[in-house]
């Protein structure tokens, strides 16, 4: 009891976060992002899906597993109540995160047991515990960070934090994939033991993440305006017309993004027959592209608006989702990897803008000092949409696996008929097309959201190209790479200069 009271005393909020305390909090927030990214990279996604497939999991189970992190967001209702009653968001985050990390221990236990009848339920229970308590953390975390980081630099800081997170995630995922692929050569034990080691490392990274929370200051919440009415607090965002429009956009967008995304890995591992290490390398390419433009998008969001960023990044993401149907349209292995490489790189660019803008726009439109209910309702709606998508996808996977749709063109000349098959859809292709169509609808909903700032797509694209070129030149110390980075921009500049010069020569007498 004494130990708990000392922790609670140390984690008390402060009236103002300025000067060195503010800078120190930002540093700990960056460290928290890195530790959390290591935990997430090793605990979910490719490695969890690969282990489940190794146990013979069905498509419905894969969809359910992908839905758990989102569906667990219903626990945010309890998180909002706790945050408003305790009024110490850092304390809530530390305690809830500690219980949540314990759920990660179910993953290595499942891997060691090996019996699919026991292991698969354990995987589900472990992820449910992790993300159930994680939702409680999120109800306090989002308003805490919203009040901690100033509006003027939030976009840039979020971009920098995500850059560090993705860089570490990229390195860790590559090392983990190589470790798993080489496990049979190093040890005479089943491959599931390699996954157990990965999950234990995930748990340890999660513990480090909890420690970083203690170094971040928390601005004191405004005084309570009376007894807490949870229903009224969560209903307030729906009464705000503009925020309601934002939630409709975010819900439709998250549904579209998560209808197909959880099955990209399954598509590559099963349908395309690609090994785990190349799949991880492709994911790394996407993360590298993400890192390349992440901070640029953060600066652009601060300078223009989040809507302007979304107007550029979201259509690109939709196009990349649709492009997955072409991965089975070619038979040469090099062509398949070329398409996959292009899709992953462009998706990385798009995801960078979408991630920053969707986080920022919700924080920006939520009222300062009283954002808990707004952000919790938005997160809850988004999570329900994102969670229902893979569940629906998993349940319908077996149905679509037996369907096939072909689009053909027929040409008749001199009693001869030639048939061209321009497109063929089967199995996961239906998800890619449906996700792209719903994504287009979400863009329509985005246009109805009002946000202060400049909305200029051309200016965003120009700024992005300029920042990307500058970033590549800074990162590269090799003349050849610099030349490659400069080539398209330098060539366009020269051509434009020559055309303008020619025009002046004609006009000059």
C-alpha positions in Angstrom: 0.0 0.0 0.0 2.9 2.4 0.9 4.6 1.6 -2.4 1.4 2.3 -4.4 0.8 5.6 -2.6 4.4 6.7 -3.4 3.9 5.9 -7.1 0.6 7.8 -7.1 2.3 10.8 -5.4 5.1 10.8 -8.0 2.7 10.7 -10.9 0.6 13.7 -9.8 -0.3 16.3 -12.5 1.3 19.8 -12.5 -0.3 23.2 -13.2 2.0 24.1 -16.0 4.4 22.3 -18.3 7.0 24.8 -19.5 10.7 25.2 -20.1 12.9 22.3 -19.3 10.0 20.2 -18.0 8.3 20.6 -21.3 11.4 19.6 -23.3 12.1 16.7 -20.9 8.5 15.4 -21.4 8.9 15.5 -25.2 12.1 13.4 -24.9 10.4 10.8 -22.8 7.4 10.8 -25.2 9.8 10.0 -28.0 11.3 7.1 -26.0 7.9 5.8 -25.2 7.1 5.7 -28.9 10.2 3.7 -29.7 9.6 1.2 -26.9 5.9 0.8 -27.8 6.7 0.3 -31.5 9.1 -2.5 -30.6 6.4 -4.1 -28.6 3.7 -3.7 -31.3 6.0 -4.9 -34.1 6.9 -8.1 -32.4 3.5 -8.9 -30.8 1.0 -8.3 -33.6 0.9 -8.1 -37.4 3.1 -10.4 -39.5 4.5 -12.5 -36.7 1.2 -13.2 -35.0 -0.5 -14.0 -38.3 2.4 -16.3 -39.3 2.2 -18.2 -36.1 -1.6 -18.5 -36.3 -1.2 -19.9 -39.9 1.4 -22.3 -38.6 -1.2 -23.6 -36.2 -3.6 -24.0 -39.1 -5.9 -21.0 -38.3 -8.8 -20.4 -40.6 -9.6 -17.2 -42.4 -12.3 -16.4 -40.0 -9.9 -16.7 -37.1 -7.3 -14.5 -38.8 -10.1 -11.9 -39.3 -11.2 -12.2 -35.7 -7.6 -11.8 -34.4 -7.1 -8.7 -36.5 -10.4 -7.3 -35.2 -9.6 -7.7 -31.5 -7.4 -4.6 -31.1 -10.1 -2.5 -32.6 -13.2 -4.1 -31.0 -11.5 -3.9 -27.6 -11.9 -0.2 -27.8 -15.3 -0.6 -26.2 -13.3 -0.6 -23.0 -12.7 3.1 -23.6 -16.1 3.7 -22.0 -14.7 2.5 -18.7 -11.5 4.3 -19.4 -13.3 7.7 -19.8 -15.2 7.1 -16.6 -11.9 6.2 -14.7 -10.1 9.2 -16.2 -12.8 11.7 -15.2 -13.1 10.3 -11.7 -9.4 9.9 -10.9 -8.3 13.0 -12.9 -4.8 11.7 -13.1 -4.3 10.5 -16.6 -0.7 9.5 -16.2 -1.5 7.3 -13.2 -4.3 5.6 -15.2 -2.0 5.0 -18.1 0.7 3.4 -16.0 -1.6 1.1 -14.0 -3.7 0.0 -17.0 -0.7 -0.5 -19.2 0.9 -2.7 -16.6 -2.1 -5.0 -16.6 -2.3 -4.9 -20.4 1.4 -6.0 -20.8 0.7 -9.1 -18.7 -1.6 -10.3 -21.5 1.4 -10.5 -23.8 2.7 -13.4 -21.7 -0.1 -15.5 -23.1 1.6 -15.4 -26.5 4.9 -17.2 -25.7 2.9 -19.7 -23.5 0.8 -20.5 -26.6 3.8 -20.9 -28.7 5.5 -23.3 -26.2 2.4 -25.4 -25.8 2.0 -26.0 -29.5 -1.4 -27.7 -29.5 -3.6 -25.7 -31.8 -6.7 -26.4 -29.8 -5.1 -24.7 -26.8 -2.7 -22.3 -28.5 -5.2 -20.5 -30.7 -7.6 -19.6 -27.9 -4.6 -18.5 -25.8 -3.5 -16.1 -28.6 -6.9 -14.6 -28.7 -7.1 -14.2 -24.9 -3.7 -12.6 -24.7 -4.4 -10.1 -27.4 -7.8 -9.4 -25.9 -6.3 -8.6 -22.5 -3.5 -6.5 -24.1 -5.9 -4.3 -26.1 -8.7 -4.3 -23.5 -6.5 -2.5 -21.0 -4.8 -0.7 -23.9 -8.2 1.0 -24.7 -8.4 2.2 -21.1 -4.9 3.6 -21.6 -6.0 5.3 -24.8 -8.9 7.1 -23.1 -6.4 9.0 -20.9 -3.4 9.0 -23.3 -4.9 10.9 -26.2 -6.2 13.9 -24.1 -3.0 13.9 -22.1 -0.8 14.2 -25.2 -3.3 16.7 -26.7 -2.9 19.0 -23.7 0.9 18.4 -23.3 2.1 19.2 -26.9 1.3 22.7 -28.1 -0.9 23.2 -31.2 1.9 25.1 -33.0 4.3 22.1 -33.1 2.0 19.1 -32.7 2.2 18.1 -36.4 6.0 18.3 -36.6 6.4 16.5 -33.2 4.0 13.7 -34.1 5.8 13.3 -37.4 9.2 13.1 -35.6 7.9 10.6 -33.1 6.4 8.4 -35.8 9.6 8.6 -37.7 11.6 7.2 -34.8 8.9 4.6 -34.2 8.9 3.4 -37.8 12.7 3.3 -38.0 12.9 1.1 -35.0 10.0 -1.0 -36.1 11.7 -1.5 -39.5 14.9 -2.6 -37.9 13.3 -4.9 -35.3 11.0 -6.6 -37.8 13.9 -7.3 -40.2 16.0 -8.8 -37.4 13.0 -10.9 -36.1 12.1 -12.2 -39.5 15.7 -13.2 -40.1 15.9 -14.9 -36.7 12.7 -16.9 -37.4 13.9 -18.0 -40.9 17.3 -19.1 -39.6 16.0 -20.8 -36.5 15.9 -24.3 -38.0 19.6 -23.9 -39.0 20.6 -22.8 -35.5 18.4 -24.9 -33.2 16.9 -28.4 -33.4 13.6 -27.2 -32.0 10.2 -26.5 -33.6 9.8 -23.1 -35.3 7.1 -22.1 -32.8 9.9 -21.7 -30.2 11.4 -18.9 -32.3 8.0 -17.1 -32.1 8.0 -17.6 -28.3 11.4 -15.8 -28.1 10.0 -12.9 -30.2 6.9 -12.5 -28.0 9.0 -12.5 -24.8 11.1 -9.6 -26.3 7.8 -7.9 -27.0 6.8 -8.1 -23.4 10.1 -6.7 -22.2 9.8 -3.8 -24.6 6.4 -3.1 -23.2 7.8 -2.9 -19.7 10.3 -0.3 -20.9 7.4 1.6 -22.4 5.6 1.8 -19.0 8.8 3.2 -17.4 9.0 6.0 -20.0 5.5 7.1 -19.0 6.8 8.1 -15.6 9.1 10.7 -17.1 6.4 12.6 -18.9 4.7 15.5 -17.1 0.9 15.8 -17.1 -0.9 19.1 -17.3 -3.6 19.3 -14.7 -7.1 18.7 -16.0 -9.6 21.6 -15.5 -11.8 21.3 -12.5 -14.8 19.1 -12.8 -18.0 20.9 -13.7 -20.2 18.6 -11.6 -21.1 14.9 -11.4 -19.9 12.9 -14.3 -22.5 12.0 -16.8 -20.7 9.5 -19.0 -23.6 9.3 -21.5 -23.8 13.0 -21.9 -20.0 13.3 -22.2 -19.8 10.7 -25.0 -22.8 12.1 -26.7 -21.4 15.7 -26.9 -19.3 15.0 -30.0 -22.3 13.7 -31.9 -24.1 17.0 -31.2 -21.3 19.0 -32.7 -22.1 19.0 -36.4 -18.6 19.5 -37.7 -17.1 16.9 -35.4 -19.9 14.5 -36.3 -19.0 14.9 -40.0 -15.3 14.1 -39.0 -16.3 10.9 -37.2 -18.3 9.8 -40.3 -15.3 10.3 -42.5 -12.9 8.6 -40.0 -15.3 5.6 -39.5 -15.7 5.0 -43.3 -12.0 5.4 -43.8 -11.0 3.0 -41.1 -13.5 0.4 -42.3 -12.1 0.7 -45.9 -8.5 0.5 -44.7 -9.0 -2.5 -42.5 -11.2 -4.5 -44.8 -8.3 -5.6 -46.9 -5.1 -4.6 -44.9 -5.1 -7.6 -42.4 -5.2 -10.0 -45.3 -2.2 -8.5 -47.3 0.2 -10.8 -45.3 -2.1 -13.8 -45.8 -2.3 -13.1 -49.5 1.4 -13.0 -49.8 2.2 -16.0 -47.6 -0.5 -18.3 -49.0 -1.7 -17.2 -52.4 1.6 -15.8 -53.7 3.7 -18.3 -51.8 6.3 -15.8 -50.6 8.5 -16.6 -47.6 8.3 -14.6 -44.3 11.6 -12.8 -44.8 10.8 -11.2 -48.2 7.4 -10.3 -46.8 9.2 -8.5 -43.9 11.5 -6.8 -46.4 8.6 -5.5 -48.4 7.1 -4.2 -45.1 10.4 -2.5 -44.4 10.4 -0.8 -47.8 6.9 0.6 -46.9 8.2 1.8 -43.5 11.3 3.4 -45.1 9.1 5.3 -47.6 7.0 6.3 -44.6 9.9 7.6 -42.7 11.1 9.6 -45.7 8.0 11.8 -45.8 6.6 11.6 -42.3 8.1 14.7 -40.9 7.4 16.5 -44.2 3.7 15.7 -43.8 3.9 16.9 -40.2 5.3 20.3 -41.3 2.8 20.5 -44.1 -0.1 19.8 -41.8 1.0 22.6 -39.5 1.6 25.0 -42.4 -1.6 24.3 -44.4 -4.2 22.0 -42.9 -4.8 18.3 -42.2 -7.5 18.2 -44.8 -5.0 19.3 -47.4 -2.7 16.5 -46.4 -5.5 13.9 -46.5 -6.6 15.2 -49.9 -3.2 14.1 -51.3 -2.4 11.0 -49.2 -5.8 9.3 -49.0 -6.4 9.0 -52.8 -3.0 7.5 -53.1 -3.7 5.0 -50.4 -7.0 4.0 -52.2 -5.1 3.5 -55.5 -2.5 1.3 -53.8 -5.2 -0.9 -52.3 -6.8 -1.4 -55.7 -3.4 -2.1 -57.2 -3.1 -5.3 -55.2 -5.4 -7.1 -57.7 -2.6 -6.9 -60.2 -0.2 -9.0 -58.1 -1.9 -12.1 -59.5 -2.2 -10.8 -63.0 1.4 -11.6 -63.9 3.2 -14.9 -63.6 6.9 -13.9 -63.8 8.3 -13.8 -60.2 10.3 -10.6 -60.9 7.1 -8.8 -62.1 5.2 -9.9 -59.0 7.9 -8.5 -56.7 8.1 -5.3 -58.8 4.4 -4.7 -58.3 4.6 -5.5 -54.6 7.6 -3.3 -54.2 5.9 -0.3 -55.9 2.6 -0.9 -53.9 4.5 -1.1 -50.6 6.6 2.1 -51.3 3.6 4.2 -52.4 1.5 2.8 -49.5 4.3 4.0 -47.2 4.1 7.5 -48.6 0.3 7.5 -48.3 0.2 6.1 -44.8 2.5 8.7 -43.5 0.1 11.5 -44.5 -3.0 9.7 -43.5 -1.6 8.7 -40.0 -0.5 12.2 -39.1 -3.6 14.0 -40.5 -6.2 11.7 -39.0 -4.5 12.0 -35.5 -4.1 15.7 -35.8 -7.5 16.7 -37.2 -9.3 14.9 -34.3 -7.1 16.5 -31.7 -7.5 19.9 -33.4 -11.3 19.9 -33.6 -11.7 18.5 -30.1 -12.1 21.3 -27.4 -8.9 22.0 -25.5 -8.9 20.9 -21.8 -12.2 18.9 -22.3 -11.1 16.6 -25.1 -11.6 13.3 -23.3 -15.2 12.7 -24.4 -14.6 13.9 -28.0 -11.5 11.9 -28.6 -12.9 8.8 -26.8 -16.1 8.9 -28.9 -14.1 9.3 -32.1 -11.7 6.5 -31.2 -14.6 4.3 -30.2 -16.4 4.8 -33.5 -13.2 4.4 -35.5 -12.4 1.2 -33.6 -15.8 -0.3 -34.2 -15.6 0.4 -37.9 -12.0 -0.9 -38.1 -12.8 -4.0 -36.0 -15.9 -5.0 -37.9 -14.2 -4.8 -41.3 -11.7 -7.8 -40.8 -14.4 -9.8 -39.0 -16.7 -9.4 -41.9 -13.8 -10.1 -44.3 -12.8 -13.3 -42.4 -16.3 -14.7 -42.3 -16.8 -14.1 -46.0 -13.4 -15.3 -47.1 -14.4 -18.9 -47.8 -17.4 -17.6 -49.9 -15.2 -15.3 -52.0 -12.6 -18.1 -52.3 -15.0 -20.0 -54.5 -16.1 -16.9 -56.6 -14.5 -15.7 -59.8 -15.3 -12.6 -61.9 -13.8 -12.0 -65.3 -14.1 -8.8 -67.4 -13.6 -9.7 -71.1 -13.7 -7.7 -74.4 -14.7 -9.4 -77.6 -13.6 -8.3 -81.1 -15.2 -9.7 -84.2 -13.8 -9.3 -87.7 -14.5 -11.3 -90.9 -16.4 -13.9 -88.9 -13.4 -14.3 -86.5 -13.8 -13.6 -82.9 -11.0 -12.6 -80.5 -11.6 -12.4 -76.8 -9.4 -10.4 -74.4 -9.5 -10.9 -70.7 -8.7 -7.5 -69.2 -9.4 -8.3 -65.5 -10.0 -11.3 -63.3 -11.1 -11.1 -59.7 -11.0 -14.0 -57.2 -10.6 -14.6 -53.5 -8.8 -11.6 -51.8 -9.2 -9.5 -55.0 -12.8 -8.8 -54.1 -11.7 -7.3 -50.8 -9.1 -5.0 -52.5 -11.8 -3.7 -54.9 -14.4 -3.2 -52.2 -11.9 -1.5 -49.9 -11.0 0.9 -52.7 -14.6 1.8 -53.4 -15.4 2.4 -49.8 -12.3 4.5 -49.6 -13.6 6.7 -52.4 -16.8 7.2 -50.5 -14.9 8.3 -47.4 -13.1 11.0 -49.5 -16.5 12.4 -50.3 -17.3 12.6 -46.6 -13.9 14.3 -45.9 -15.0 17.2 -48.2 -17.8 18.1 -45.8 -15.5 18.5 -42.8 -14.6 22.1 -41.9 -11.1 22.9 -40.7 -9.2 26.1 -40.4 -6.2 26.5 -42.6 -5.2 26.4 -46.2 -6.6 23.8 -48.5 -4.3 23.6 -51.6 -3.5 20.2 -53.0 -1.0 21.5 -55.5 0.9 23.5 -52.8 1.0 20.3 -50.6 2.4 18.2 -53.5 5.0 20.8 -54.4 6.0 21.2 -50.7 6.2 17.4 -50.3 8.4 17.0 -53.4 10.7 19.8 -52.2 11.0 18.3 -48.7 11.5 14.8 -49.9 14.3 15.9 -52.3 15.9 17.8 -49.4 15.6 14.8 -47.1 17.1 12.4 -49.6 20.0 14.7 -50.3 20.7 15.1 -46.6 20.5 11.3 -46.0 22.7 10.4 -48.9 26.5 10.9 -48.9 26.9 9.0 -52.2 27.1 11.2 -55.3 25.2 8.7 -57.4 22.3 8.6 -55.0 22.3 12.4 -54.8 22.2 12.6 -58.6 19.3 10.1 -58.7 17.4 12.2 -56.2 18.1 15.4 -58.1 17.5 14.1 -61.6 13.8 14.5 -62.1 13.6 17.8 -60.3 16.7 19.2 -61.9 15.6 18.1 -65.4 12.2 19.7 -65.0 13.9 22.9 -63.8 16.2 23.0 -66.8 13.4 22.3 -69.3 11.2 25.0 -67.8 14.1 27.4 -67.8 14.9 26.7 -71.5 11.2 27.1 -72.4 11.0 30.4 -70.6 14.3 31.6 -72.2 13.0 30.6 -75.6 9.9 32.6 -75.1 11.9 35.7 -74.1 14.1 35.3 -77.1 11.1 35.3 -79.4 9.6 38.4 -77.8 12.9 40.3 -77.8 13.3 42.5 -81.0 
